[in-house]
């Protein structure tokens, strides 16, 4: 009996099964942050658990083609564990679990890692990765090598059979509704269907699948119906007001959280505005993260639920495909269109995507001046007031300005820096001093963002052109809350208001999804609508055709044959300008510069090099010479840069490029041709 058991345990299939079960248990413990909750999940959903194990089993069978089979098991197991550990860490900072699309955000994540981890934590992660890499190398060197026949044909048949088994189980589970491939709530899906299935689904489920009833005939029928939709007739369209939409990072009314107590209202201006203006709840696509999806829904009117699980269209299709948006519609109406974000322009690939969404200019942090920072080093929103007003005054046309703020971004520290920052808002009630501190920090960011709201509106009241302003929160902050913890009972709801300096500008209050906000805005003003806005006008949420029409229209625009546009797709990427003030060089002169050390005990360092004179430089300005990056650029003021230890040759081309934390240039100046001074006789 022992020999039979030993023989069974030595078989490859048994090894794969055993490893798969152990791995899945570990992955669920990591994802649920609880051994007990994992056991409850296995007991309550045993078939779902075994289905997840079957997916891991299939991946492990790939190791059977290797002579170093133990090494193969180790590598595959390490890959799963790395994903599981990442998910565990991610869920400590946000509510949305780790999915495949997050791997495309790796470059952006590196630039903000210091906002989430301390120096020692970053060092620990680096050491852990080094140890893991060393372990992989040792495993490769020390693992046994199978000397005999590994039966590649038989093994390949087993791998194909296990894959077919997973596909069959998937179809059976979907038909039995044990799992779903439509994740309305990613966190809930991971909890119900398991990490392995949900993560695997996010790898393969990208883009919008073709609707079963998609055809040229259907899309032309939809087009004919949409052509009957006219503008609302509101009187403000003739006045052609400037339109500003501001998305506020992680902004909410914290008084909705039942357990919290405050020494003052953190957002008195927003509270007043939502009472005086047209306002309501806005249902967002995510909680605690997903800023890009919130802004895409508002800009386009698309429902991102039709995309893949956890997908950010900014990181997939919109990097190479144009899309109909508010910006393209405003351009049709004769507006200049501008985007603005007080963080790195490369984040979510906005510096690429905004060209495809119809913006004429994009002003990221790299083109802003006098930017202040929070304790966690996020850029403060007060810089946006001046940038918005500058943009309004930069054109003779009417302007559409879409602004994305960042100050309210997590992670929120549990220790407050009273030495360098003030915290007038005090929050209590969580039962934990650390959590009280986190809420205190967050609410003080809200308080400063609320001051930005007040300052912007004061500027717009005194502006001599008509303006409509929309403000809303992109999602709730990443605290561990449930629907029962908030007064409105829905963690997906933020709030919005619509304000104007025009008299008698008021509309009804209503609660709407984020993808319907632009339709409401165009209705209030009386502007001609885009195709998707017409869909939202023609159909109501209760209409059984609404979902199918949205699905078909979204697919037709981004992935289909664009049957709705028989005369040709009208949108091309814009020749987008970065910033509204050009950066340029006026002169280059040789000279000396005294570089003052951060250490007061050290004497200033005497440097020899060249002064670059020009206009509109900032801390992100770096000098390029003949398209070569010169990193040792010293910013002196808006008109002066200095580059040490260099010589120029006559006729060299010199540029100033704007470069963010990830060392990617966001545009550069026109070339300045250096002319060496003529030597005196």
N, C-alpha and C positions, 0 to 999 in steps of 0.2 A: 504493500500500500504506500509506504514512504517513497519507494522507488518510483511508483507511478506519479505520486504527487510532485516529487522532485523533477521528473521528466516533464510534467505539465508546466511547472513553473519555469522551466528552461526554454519552453517554446516561445518563438517570437510573438505570436498572437497574444499569448497570456501576458507577456511583458508589456506589450503595447496597451492592453486593456488595463492592467494594474497601474501603469504610469498615468494613463488618461484619467482614471478615477481619482487618483491622488492629486494630480495637477488641478483638476476641476474643483475639488474641495478647497485647495489652497487659493485658487483664483477667486472663488466665491467669498471666502473668508476675507481676502484683501479688499474685495469690492464692497462688501457689506460692513466691513470694520467690526465684525462680530462672528465668533464661532457658533454661538447659540442661534443667531438668525440664519446662519448657513444651514445648520441642522434642521431648522424649521422648514426652510425652503426645500431641502432634499426630501423630507418626510411628506410635505404637502404637495410637492410637484416632482415625484420620482421619475416620471417619464420624460419630463423636460430636462431634468438633471442628466439622465442617461443619454438623451439626445445630444446635449452639450458634450458629454464624454465621447460620443461617437465622432464628433468633429475633431476633437483632439486625437482620437485613435487614428483617424485617417491621416492627419499630418505626421504622426509618429511612424506610420508604415513607410513613409518615404526613406526613413533611415535604414530600412531593410535592403536597400540597394547599395549600401555602403559596406565595405569590408570592415571599417571601424564602426561597428554598429552601436557600441556604447557611446562613442563620441557623437554619433548622429542623434541618439536619444537625448544626449546632454544639450546639444545645440538647439534642438527643437523645443525641449523643455525650458531652456534658458530664454528663448524668444517669447514663449507664453508667459513665463514668470516676469520678464521685463515689462510686458504689456500690463500684467496684473498689478505689479508694484507701481507702475506709472498711474494706473487707474486709481489705486489706493491713495497716492499722493494728490492727484488732481481733485479727487472728491474731498480732500481736506480744505480746498480753496474755493470750490464751486460746486453747484448742484448737478451740473451736467457731466456724465461720465466720459471717460477717455474713449475716443473713437478714431477711426482711421484718418479722418480729415485733420486731426490734431498733428499728425506726423508731417503734414504739409506746412504746419505753423511752426516747425522747429526753429527756423531762422529767426522768426519774430520772438519766440519764447526765450531764446538766448539773450536777447537785448533787454528783457524785463525780469530775468531770473532773480536779480538782486532785490526786486520789489516784493518777492515772495519768500526768499530764503535769506538767512543770515550768512555772513562770510564763512563761518564754521560749518554750516549746513551745506553750502556749496562745495567746500573742501571735502566734506564727508562723501557727498555724491560723487565727486571726482575720484576719490580714493576707492569707493565701492565699485565704480565702473572699471578702474584699473585692475582691481583684484579680480573682478569677474572676467576681464579679458585674459589675465594671467591664468586663471583657472581653466578657461577654454583651451589655451595653448598647452597647459600641462595635461589636460584631459586628452587632447589630440596625441600628445607624445606618449602618454602612459596607457591609453586604452588598448585593449587587445585587438589584434587583426585576425579576421577569419581567413584561414588558409585554404580551406576547401572550396567546393562549388557553392556559390550563393544563389544559384538557380534564378537568374535574372528574369527569365520569361515567366516562371511561376510567380515570382515576387511581383512582377509588373501586373499580372492578372489579379493578384490579391489587392494591390493598390487601386486598380481600376474598380474592382468589386466593392472595396470599402468606400470609394467615392460615390459609386452608384447607390450604395446603401445609405449614405448620408443624404443624397438627393431624394431618395424614396422616403426616408424618414421625414425630411423637410416637407415634402408634398403632403404626406399623411398628417403631420402635425398642423400644417396650415389649414387643411380641409377640416380637421377636427377642432380648429380654433384653439389648440393648445399653445400655439405661438402665433405671432402676426408679423407681417413684413411691412406694416404701416405703423411707424413709431410716432404717434402724436406727441408723446412725452417720452423723451429718451431715458430719463432717470427711471420712470415707471417701467419702461420696457426692459431695461437691464435687471430691475428687481424681479420682474415676473418671468422673463424668458432666459435669464442667465447671461453672464458676461461673454462667454465664448461665442454663443450664437449671435448676440447683438453686435459684438465687435467684428465678427466675421462678416455679418451682413453689411456693416458699414464699409468694409473693404470692397465688396462687389456691387453694392447698391449705390450707384453714383448717377446723378442726373435725373431727368424726368422720363419715366417709362412711357412708351407710346400707348395712348388710350385705345381700347378695343374698337371703339366706334370712330376712330380718327380717319378722315377721308377728305378729299378735295370738296366733294359735295357738301359735307357737313360744315366745313370751315367757311365756305361761301354763304351758306345759310346763316351761320352765326354773324358773318360780316354784314349781310343785308339787315339783320335785326339790329346790330349795333349802329348802323348808319342812320337808323330812325331816331337815335338818341340825340337830342339837342342840348345846348347849354341851358342852364337853369333860368336864365333871364334876369338874374340879380343885377342891380343897377351899377355895381362897382366895376364891372368889366370894362366899361367905357373909360373909366379913370385909369385903368391899367396900373394898379399899384405895384410897387416893389413887394416881393414876397421873400420872407426869411423863415426858414425852418431850422430850429435848433434841437438837436437830440442831446439830452442831458444824461451823462454816464451814471448808471445805477441810481437814478433819482427816484425817490418815493416820498410820500408823506409818512414819516416814521410814527406818527400818532396812531396809525392804523394797527401797529403792533401792540397787542393787548397788554403784554406784561411790562411795557416800558413806561417810565415816568421821566418827565423833563422839568428843568428849572425855568425853561422858556420855550417858546415855539421856535424850532430851528429854521422854519421856512415861512415867515410871516408874509412876505411879498407874494410867494406862490399861492399861499392860502387865500389871500385877498383877490388875486387875479382869477383863480378858478371859481370864485364866487361871483365876480363881476363880469366875467367873459363867458363865451361859449366854451364848455369844458365837458369832461367826462372821463370814464375809464377807457384805457386802450389795451386791448389784449395782445400781448407780445408773443413771439414764437419760442422764447426760452426764458430761463430763470438763472440769474447769477452770472451769465456769460452770453456770448453770441451777439455782440454788438453789431457786427457786420450784417447778420441776418435781419436784425431789427431795422436797420437803415435801408436794407434792400427792399423789404416789404413796404416801407413807407414810400420810398422813391419810385418803385415800379408798380405797386398794387398787386404783386405776385404773392401767393401763399407758398412759403418755403416748405410746407409740409409735403408738397408733391415732389420735392427733391429727395435725394438719398438720406438715409439715417444719419443725422448729425452733420450733414454736408453744409459747407459754406460755399455758395455759388461764386463768391469773390475769388475763392482759391481753385475753382474748377472752370466752369464754362465761361464765366464773365471775363476771364483773363484774355480770351481770344475772340469773344463774340459780342457784338453790340446788342443793346436791349432798349426797348421803348421805356422811358421813365418820365417823371415829372420834368427833368432837365430837357429831354428831347422835345417834350410838349411845349415847354416855355420857349424854347428856341424857335419853334414853329410860329409862336405868337409874337416874335420879335424881341424877346428878352435876351440879355446877356446872362450866362449861367456860371455860377461859381460854387466850388466846394471848399470846405475849410475844416481843418482838424488840428488841434493843439497837441499832437503827438507825432511820432515818426510817420512820415508819408508812406513808407514801405509797409506799414502794418496792415495786414489783410490785403496786401498788394494794391492799396488804393491808388498809388501813383500810376498803376497800369489800368486798373478797372475803371476809374473815373473817366478816362478817355472814351471808354466803350459805353458809358452811361450818359454821355452828352454834355459834359462840363467844358466850358471854355477856359477856366482857370482853376487851379487847385493850390491853396495856401496851407501847407502843412507846417508843423513846428519849425522845420528847417528854414522857413521864410518869415518867422515871427521875431519880435524884438522885446527885450525886457521881460522874458518869461520867468515867472516865479514857480517854485516847486513846493509840494507838500512834504510832510515827514517821510512818506514812502517814495518820494522823488517823482511823483506824477505831476504833470504840468497843471498849473492852476487855470481856472476858466476866466479870470478877470482880464487876461490878455485878449480875449475874443471880442470884447466891446469895441476896442479901437480898430481891430482888424475888420470887423463887420462894417463899421462906419467908413473906414478907408476904402473898402471894396465898393460900397454904395456910391462913393464920390469919384470912383475911378473911371466910370463910364458915363456917356451921355444917354445911353439906353436905360430902360427899366431893367432891374436886376432880380434874378432868382438866386438866393444864397442858401446853400445847404450846409449847416454847421454841425460838426460832431465834437462834443466836449469830452474831457477825460478825467477831470479832477476827482470825481466820485469813485474812481476805480479801486477795487480791492487789490491786494489783501489789506485788512485793517489791523493795525498793531494792537497788541494787548498791553503794551507799555507805552505811556505817553511821554513825549519829549517836552516837558514844561520849560526847559532852559531856552529852547529856540522857538517854541510855538505857544500860542495862547489857545485855550479851549473854553470859550465863554459858555457853551452849551454843555450841561452836565446831564448824563443819562444814568438811571438806576433801574433796578427791577428784575434783572435777569437771575439774581441769586448767585452770580459769580463776578468777582472783582475784575477778572481778566476780560470777561464778556462785556461787562459794563464799560470797560475802557475801549473795547472795540467799537461798541455802539457810540460812545462819546466821540471817538475820533471820526467815525463816519458822519455823525450828525453835525459836527463842526465843519466838515467838508460841505455838507448840504447847506449849512448856514452861509458859507462863503459863496457857493454857487447861487444861492438865493439873492445875495448882494449883487452878483453879476446880472441876474435877471432884472433887478431894480435899476441898476446903472444903464443897462442896454435900453430899457424902455424909456428912461429919462432922456437918453440921447435921441431916441426915435420920436418922442413927443415934440422935440424941438427941430426935427428934420423937416425941410421944406418940401418934401415929396410924400405922396401917399405910401403907406407901408402896411402890410399885413404880416403879423408875426405868429408863428406856431411854435410852441414848446412842449416837449414831452420827455418822459423817462424811457430809456431804451430797454431796461429790464430791472427787476428788483435786485438788490445787492445779494452777495453770496453767503448770507447767514443761513444757519440751519433752521429754517422755518417750515411750518406746514400750513395748509389752508386754514386750519382751525386757529392758528396763531394770529391771523389778521382779521380786522373787522369786516372787510369786504369779501372774505372767504375765498380768494383766488390769487395765488402767487404769480400768475401770469399777467395780472393787470397792473399797469402803471397808470399815470394820469396825464392829460394834455389840456391846453387851453389855446384859444385863438383870439388874439388881440389886434387892434388896429388903431392908428391915429386918425382914421376917418370917422366922422360923426355918424351915429345911428348904425354902426357896424355891430350887429349882434345876431346870433343864430341860436337855435335850440340846443340844449345840452343833450348829449346822447353817448352811450357806451358803444364803442365800435372796435373791430379788430384793426391791427396796425395797417394791414393792406388796404383798408378803406379810408384812411385818414386823408390821403391826397384827393380822393373823390369828394369828401366833405369840404375840403379847402376850395376846390374848383367850383363846387356848387355855391358856396357862400359868396365867392367873388363874381361868379357868373361866366367863367372861362370855358372855352371849348375843350372837350375832354379827349384823352387818349383812349385807345381800344380797351385796355383793361379797366380804366375808370368807367367806361360805358357799360362794361359787364357788371360792375358793382352797382351802377344806376339801374340797369334793366332788371336785375334779379335781386331778390331778397334772400336773407340767410335761410328762410324757411322753404324757399323754392327748391323742389327736388332736382331741377336741372342745373342749379347754380354751380355745384361742385364739378359736375361733368363739363360744363362750359369753361370754367376756370382752368381745369386740367388740360382741355384741348387747346385753349388759347395760349397757355404758357408753353406747352409742348411745341405748338406750331411756330411760335416766335423764336425759341432757342434751339430746338432739336429737329423740328419738322421741315416740311417743304415750303412753309410760309405761304400757304394757299390764300390766306387772308389779304395778301399783298400782291395781287395779280400784276400790278404795274412795276413790281420790283421792290425789294427791301429798301426803305428810304434812309436807313441810318448807317453812317460810317464813323469810325473813330475820329474824334476831334483832334485838332492840332493844339493840344492843351498847353497853356502857359502856366509855369509855376510862379505863384505869387502875383500880385498886381503891380508891384514896383520893380522895374528891371534892375538887375545887378550888373554893374559894368566897371571896368578899369579905366582910369583916366591917365595914370602916370606910374612909372616904376623908377625909383631912385635908390642908389646905393647909400648905406649909412650904418650907424651903430645903434644898438638898443640895449638898455639895461633891463634884464629880466629879474623881477623881484621874486624871491623864493617864498613859499608858504611858511617856511620856518623863519621866524623873526630873528633868530640868532645868526642866520646865514647872510653873508653879504650879497648884494645884487650881482648877477652874472652878466658880464659884458659880452654881447654878441655882435658879430659883424654879418651883414647880409643886405637884404633889399626891402624897402618899404613899397608896398602895393597901395596906391591911392585910388579911390573910386567912390562908388555910391552903394548904399544899402547892404553893407556887409553885416554879419552877425557871428555869434560863436560857432555856427555850423559852417562857416565859410573856410574853404581850403583851396590852396593854389595848385593848379595843374600847369605843367610845362610840357608843351608838345604832346598833350594827352597823357602825360605821365603824372601820377598822383604824388604830390609833395605833402607829406603828413605833418611836417614840422611847421605848420602855419600858426602864428601867434596873432590872436585877435586883439586889436588895440581899441578901436572904436568903429562906428558905422562907416567911416570913410578911410580907415587905415588897417592894413594887415602887415605883418612882418614875417619874412622867411629867412632863417639864419643859415650860415654855412653853405652858401650856394653862389654860383656865378652864372650870369646870363651871357649867351652868345647873341650877336647881332642877328635879328630876323627871327628869333624864336617866338613861337606862339604861346601866349600866357592866358590862362582862363582862371576864373574863380568859380568853383563848384560848391554846391550846398550838400553836405554829407551828414547823415544821421549816425546813430549808434551802431548800425550794422555795416557801416563803411560803404554803403551804396549811395552814389551821387543822385540827388533829386534835381537834375537840371544844372546847367552851367551858363556862365556869361558868354557874350560874344568874344571872339579872340582879340587879344591886344598884341600887336606886333612890337616886340621890344627893339628899340634902336639904341645901340651903344653910343654913349656920348663921344663926340669927336675930340680927340686929343689936341690940346693947345700946343702950338709951336713954341 
